[in-house]
Amino acid sequence: MHSRQPARLDRVIPEELAEILQAEIMHGRLTPQSRLTEEEIALRYGVSRSPVREALRILQADGLVVRAARRGIWVAPLSLRDLDEIYSCRVSLEGLAAAQAAQSPNGSLKERLLQLLPAMRSAADKGDVEEFFARDIDGSSLIYQLSGNTTLNRLLRGLNKQAFRYRYFAYSRQSSIVNLSMTGTDEILRSIAAGEAEWARTLTEKLITSIWHEMRPVLSDTFGAG
């Protein structure tokens, strides 16, 4: 595991621990294919093995860790195959979310979307990947909320448990992808705020497809074509 020591937890439920470990995986602090053990996680966070065991089951169900008999548990690898599967789903689902968000009459949430843009631009200009990523996720969450589509929200939030890993990986390794995302996101959020549903869908599908294609060689150079 990474040497960075997190705060120890006095009490924790499995879902909370799963969220903490998910963030460690998403940001690459627990690297792809690194070995995980219940004992080490329990010691690292100062908790018993019972919540650790259940948290690992949650992460396995989300596709973030892999378990095999007699081989143990490890962080799920990143691969071109998984990237392609995830992003082929994201293109249409995110496009639909953007279109439905644009149709929402909720002006206050749309204003909050626009208020994210200066912080995103500042983070992109400073090369602060973690801050840019956090505000990018905030934007996605607001779009999902604006869409008002419970089923779509459930599908996207499940898919994004894996998709966010790839997005952060790409942002942290190639600044051109951050700049591409910033330009496209600016256009998308403004079109949603203006109520331009079909244009918001088109821009979203175009951006996600462009980022997907930009990410593939970055991922291939690091992990091969698996």
N, C-alpha and C positions, 0 to 999 in steps of 0.2 A: 504493500500500500504506500501511498504518497506520504512523505515525512511530515507534511503539514498537520499540526495537531489541532483538532477542533475543540470547542468547549465541551466539557463532559456534562452529561445530562443526569439530573437527580432522578427524574421520573420520565418515562417515555412510553407512549403506546406504539404498537407496531406501525400504524399508518404514519405517525410523525417521523419515526426513524426511517421508514421507506422514503419519505419526502427528502430527508436530509441526505441519504445515500444517493437518491436520484439526482440531486443537485451536484453532488460530488462527481457522479458519472457524467452528467451533462456538460460540466465545465472541464472535463478531462483530468480532474484531480485523482480520480480512480480511472486508470487508463484501460483502453480496450484490451481484453484477454488477460488482465491481471487477476491473480488468484484471490479469492475471498474465503475467509474462514469465520465461522460463528465466534470462535474464541477471540480472534484478533479484533473483530468488530465490537464485541462485548467489552473488551478491555479498552479499546480506543474511546468509546463513548461512556464507559462506566455504568453499563447496564447489564442485566442478566441475559442469559442466552435465549430465554423464551421469546421476548419481543424481537430479537435479532432473527431467530428462525422464521417467524411469521413475516417480518419485513422482507426477508429474502424471497419468500414465496410470492409476495406482492410484486416485487421487482421482476421475478421470473415470469409471472403472468403478463407483465407489461413489456416483456421482451428485452429488458435491460440487463438481466443476468442469465447465465446458462448453467444448468445443473446436469451432471451425468453420473450414473452409478459408478462408484469406485474411482471416479476422476475428480470429484469435488464440484466447487462452484467458482465461476469466474465471470468477469464483466464481459457482456456480449461484444463480439467484434464489430467493427465498422467495415462495411463491404459495399462494392458497387451494386451488387444484386439487391441488397436491402435498400440502398439509396434509391434505386430505380423503382422498386415496389412502393416505397413510401411516397416519393414525389409524384409518381403517376397518379396516386390517389389524391394527393394534396392539391394538384392543379385544379381539378373540377370542384372539389369541396370548398377550398378557400375562395374560388371565384364565386360560388353560390353564396357563401357567407358575406362577401363584400357587396354583392347585388342586393341581398336582403337587408343588410345594414344601411345601405343608401336609401332604401324605401322606408326606413323607420322615421317616425315623426319626432323622435326624442332629440330635440335640439341641444340639450345640455350635454348629453353623451357625445354628440358630434363635436361640440366645442371642446370637450376634453381630448378628443382625438387630435384636433388641430394644435392643442396646447403641448402635445408630445413632440411636435416637430422641432422646436428650437433646441430642446434637450438632446434629441437624436442627432441633430446637425452638429451641435457642440461636441458630443462624444465622438462622432465620426471624424471631425476635424482634428481632435486631440489624439486620435488613435486609441481611445479608451474602449476596447472591444467589449469588456464586461458590462460597462454602462450602456453602450449602444444596444447590446443584446437584451438587457433588462428592459429598456424602453421599447424595443421592438416587440418583446413579449407582451408588454402592457398594451400596445396598440392592437395586437392580435386579440387579446382578451376583451377589449372594448368592442372590436368588430363583432366578435361572437355574441357578446351581450346585446348589441344593437340588432343583430339578425333576428333575435327572438325565437330561434328555431332550436328547441330542446334536443331533438334527435341529432341535428347537425352539430350542435355543441358537443354532445357526447362522443360522436364519431371523431371530431377534430381533436378533442382533448385526449382521447385515447391514442390517436395517431401521433400527436405531438410529443408524447413521452419519448418516442424514438426520434422523431424528426428534429427536435431541438438539439439533440446531440450532433447531428450532421451540420445544422446551421451554425452552432457555436464553433465547431471544428473548422468550418470554412472561413468564418469571420476571423478567427484567431490566426489563420495561416496566410490569408490573401486579402490585403486591404482593398483591392479592386472590387471584391465581392461586397464589402461593407459599403463602398461608394455606389455600386449598382443598386444595392438594397435601399440606400438612403434616397437616391433619385426616384426610384420607382415607388417607394412608400410615400414620399411627399405627394406624388401625383394621385396615388390611390386614396389617401386620407382626404385630400381636397375634393376628389370626385364623390366620395361617400358623403362628406359634409354638404355638398351641393345637391345631393339627391340624384346623382347621375348613375342609376343602377347598372345599366348595361355597359357603360364606359368603365365603371368600377370593376365589374366582372372581367372585362377584356384586359384592363391594365393588370389586375391581379394574376390572371392566368399567364400573361406575358412575363411578368416579373418572376413568378415561381419557376416557370420553364427556363428562363434565362439563368437564374441562380443555379438551378439543377444542372444545366449544361456546363456552367463555370465550375461547379463543385467536383464534377466527375474526374477531371485530370488531377486535381489537388488530392483527392482521395486515392486515386490509382497510384500516384507517385509515392504516397506514404504507406499504403497497405497492399498494393498490388491489385489485380483485377478480380479478386475473390468475390 
